[in-house]
Amino acid sequence: MQFLIKDKDSFVTIIFNRIIYLIKKISNLYQKTLKFSIMNDKINRLVSNYCEGKTTRRSFIGRLTLITGSSALALTLLPVLNDNTLSAEEKKKKAGTIISEYIKYPAETGEMRAFLAKPDGNKKSPAVIVIHENRGLVPHIRDVTQRMAQEGFLALAPDALTPVGGTPEDVSNAGELFAKLNYDQTVKNFTAAVKYLKTHPDSNGKVGCTGFCWGGAMTNQVAVHSKELDAAVPYYGRVPASEDVPKITAPILAHFAENDERINAGIKDFEEALQKNNKEYRIYIYPGTQHAFNNDSNKERYHEEAAGLAWRRTVEFFKDKLK
């Protein structure tokens, strides 16, 4: 097939304009794609920080609004983003209905703020105190508390920093707040949580305690100072003094990381004291792990296999001792 071109210059102009038009279209498309890509990267980083406990829900929504340019759009995206961060197993567990809320309970220093999660329904459940690390009551700990509720427990996560204003939005300087706490009063604030859960209307009267890092050490202190405690599961926490071990009445399940020299230095004396005083205990040391291996918001330390095994052992232990 042949085309008869009468005006070559006119034809070239038409083709040239058409090419320019297509280039502009492609350029606009590229700019939109680039803009979307940049926005997507910002959202991904924001979601990652939120999941790692580096920002609060309020701050998360505020920053998402700035990125998307609309608070309505941000609130629309929120459930989608939350769902996309869940694993298949977490989504399956999410199907189980739980109720969660912030409450206050009476303690040594006054009313303590705490995050409570429980299975939906009228059945009384065994209770578990969840004690946070040295960064306060961050989203990661609230997630652990909800997971505990999904396992069938009435779970309570007190905010140790309540006496000094509570866990701040920016936890980068949380250590300064922990330094202001009175240690003896803090222990009593947590033993008060045992009493609170013993008589809670949704509790079966059995109370366990678990905690991580700073919370693991505090779990050990709750075991020492509360004869009402029915089970204790400290994760890589500083062990109690050998002379305090005779005071422990609750069975102990202790998790330790293999590579945690400072904490592990006390294991030998702790175990000897437990044996000497005929205490019921189990100690597990997880190969290839570091301190905080259960914290899935800490990518550098999280060990999925060890965390999963320790969690299963913890749940089984509580279900056995708190029934």
N, C-alpha and C positions, 0 to 999 in steps of 0.2 A: 504494500500500500504506500502511495506517495502523497505528500502534501504539497500543494502549490502555495508558496509564500510570496506574496506580492510586495510586502514591505518588511524587509529583513530587520531594519532598525526598530520598527514598531514591535515586531515579534520578540526581539531580544529584550526590549524594555518590559514587555509583558512577563516574560520568563524571569527576568531579573527581579521585578516587583513581587512575583509569586514566591521566589526563593527567599527574599527579604521577609515576606509575610510568614513563611514557614519557620524561618530562623527565629523571628520574634515569638511565634507560638511556642516553639521548642524552648526558647529562653525563659518565657513566662512559666512554662511547665516546670522547667528545671529550678527556677527560683522558688516556686511554690513547694516543690519536692524538697529542696534544700531547707526551706523554712520549716516544713513539717518535720524533716529529719532532725533539725536542731531542737525543735520543740519536743520531739519524741525523746531525744537524748536527755533533755532537761527533766522531763517527766520521769524517765527511767531512774535518773540519779536521785530525784526527789523521793520516789517510791522506795528505792534501796535504803536511803537514809531513814525513812519512816519505819521500815521493817527492822532496821538495825537499832532502833531506839534512839537515834540521834536527833529526832525532832518529834514534837507532840502532834496529836491529831489536829489541834487548832492551828498550829503553825503550818502543818502539812496542807490543810485546806486553803489557808491564806496564800501560801506560795503557789499552789496549784491554780488559784484564781488569777494571780499575776501572770502566770505562764499562758493560760488559756484565754485570759481577757474577760472572763465571765464567771461570776460565782455560781450561777445556775448550771453552766456547763461543767464546772469543777465538781459540784455536788452530783451531777449526773454521771460523771466519769468515776467517782469515788468507789461505788460498789463494784464496778467492772475491774478497776485497778486492784482492789483488794482481792477479788476472786482470782485474778490472773497471777497473783503472787503465791497462791496456795498450790501445794503439791497435790497429786491425785489422792494420796492417802489423807491429807488434811481436808480436802473437799468432801471425802467420804465421811470423815468424822464430823465435819461441819453440819452434816444433815441431822445429827443428833441435836435436839433442842436443849439449849441451856439458857439460864437467866443470869445476867451479870449486872452489877451496880456498885457504886461507891457507898460505903457505910461508915459509921463511926462506932467505936466500942470503948467502954471505960477502961482506963489504964493508969499506970503510976503517975504519969505527967499530965493527966487529963484525958480528953477524948482523943483517940488515935484514929486517923483516917486509914481506910483499907479498901482494897478492891475485892469484892466477893463474887464468886461464880458458883452456880449450883445447877443440878439437873432440873428440868421442868417437871412438875408433878408434886404429889402430896406425900410421896414416900420419904421416910427419914433416911438420911445418908450418913456414912462415916465421914468425919471431917478431917481436913488436912490444911495446915498452915504452910504457906509458901513464902520463904524469906529471900529477898532480893540480894543481889551482889552489891558492891560498893559504889554503885552509880544511882541507887535509889529505885523507886517503883517505876521502871521504864516499860515501854510497850512489850518488850520481850518477856518480862516477868508476868505481865497481864496475860500474855498468850499462854505461858506455862500454866497459869492459874485456870484459864479456860479449858486447857487440855486436861487438867486434872478433873475438872467438873465433867467433862465429856467421858471420863473413865468411871463416873458414878459417885464422885466425892463432892461434899460441900467444901469448897476451897476458898481460903481467905489469905490475901496478900497484904499485910500491914505495910504502911509507909513509915519506915524507921525515922525518916527526917521530919515527921509531923511536928515534933517539938521545936524545930528550928525553921518552920515555915513550909515544910513539905518538899518533895522532889521538884526541883526547878525545871523549867522548859529546856534550858541549856544545861546539860549535866556535865559539861567539860570541867567545871570546878566543883563538882559534888564533893570531892574529898575534903574541901574546906568546911563544908557543912557537917560531914561525919565527925570531923575533929572537934566540933562544938558539942557533940552529944555526950551526956553523962552515961558512962558505960553501964554502971549498976542499974540506973533507971531504965536504960534501954532494954536490958535483959528482963526487967520486971514488966515492961510494956509488952514484951512478947509472951511471957508466961501468963499475962492477963488475957491474951488471945486464946490460950488453952481453956481458961475458965469460961470465956465468952462462948466458945464453940461447944463446950460440954453441955450447956443449957440452951443452946440455940434451938428454936422450935423445929428446924429442919434437920437437926443432928440426931444420930442414934446414940450419942453420948460417948462415942469413941473418938479420940483425937490423935492425929499424927502430925509430924512436923518435918519439912524438908527445906533445904536452903542451899545456896550456891556461893562459893567463895566466901565473902564476908558473911553471907547468909548461912553457909555451911558451918562456920565457927559459931554463929549465933544459935543454930539448931543444936549443936553440942551443949551450949550453955542452957538452953531450954530443957534439954534432957537432964542436966545436972540439977537445975533449980525447980523443976516442976514434977512432983510425984503423980500428978494427974495425967501426964503425957503417956500415951499408949504405944507409940512407935516413933522412931527418929531415923531420918535418912539424910545425913549430911553429905554434900558433894564437895570434895576437895577443900574442906574447911579446917582451920586450925583446931587441933585436938585439945580437949580439956586437960588440965593438970592431973597428974596421976592420983594425987590425994583427993581429987574431986570425983573420981570414977565410982567409989563406993556409994555415992549419992544417987547414981543413975538407976532408975527402976524400969525404964522402957527398953525394949529390945532395939538394937542398933543395926542398921545396914549402912555401911560407909563406903562411898565411892572415891577413889583417888586416881589421879593421872600418873602415868609412869614417869614423865619428865616434869617433876614439880618438887625440886629439891628442898625448898624451904618448908613446905607443908609436910612432905613425906619424912622429914627428919624426926617427926614426933610419932610416927606410926608404931614403931617397935615398942616404945614405952607404953603407948596407949593400949596396944594389944596385950601386953604383959599384965597391965593393970586390970583389963577386962577379964582375962583368964583367972588372975589371982582372986578376983572378987566374984567369980562364977556368974558373970553377966552374959546374957544372950546377945550374940553379935555375929555379923558377917562383914568381912572386909574384902573389897574387890579393887585390884589395881589394873588399869586398862592399858595394855601395851601400845606404844606408839602415840600416846596422847600427851597433851599439854594441859596445864591449868586452864579451866573454863572450857573444857572440851564439849560440854553440853550446850553451850551458848550458840545457837544457830544464827544469831545476828553478828557474831564475831567470826568472819570468814577465815581469819588466820589461825584460829584455835579450834574451831568447830570440827569434831570428828564424828561423822554421821553414823558409822557403824557402832562405835563405842557409846555414843549418846543414845542410840536406839536400844542397845542391850541394857544399858543402865536404867533407862526409862521403864522397860518391861520388868526388870527386876524390882524397881521401886513400886510400880503399880501392884505387882503380885504380892510384894511384902506388905503393903498397906491393906490390900484386900484380905490377906490372911490375918493380920494382927488387929484390924479394926472392925471385924465382923461381929 
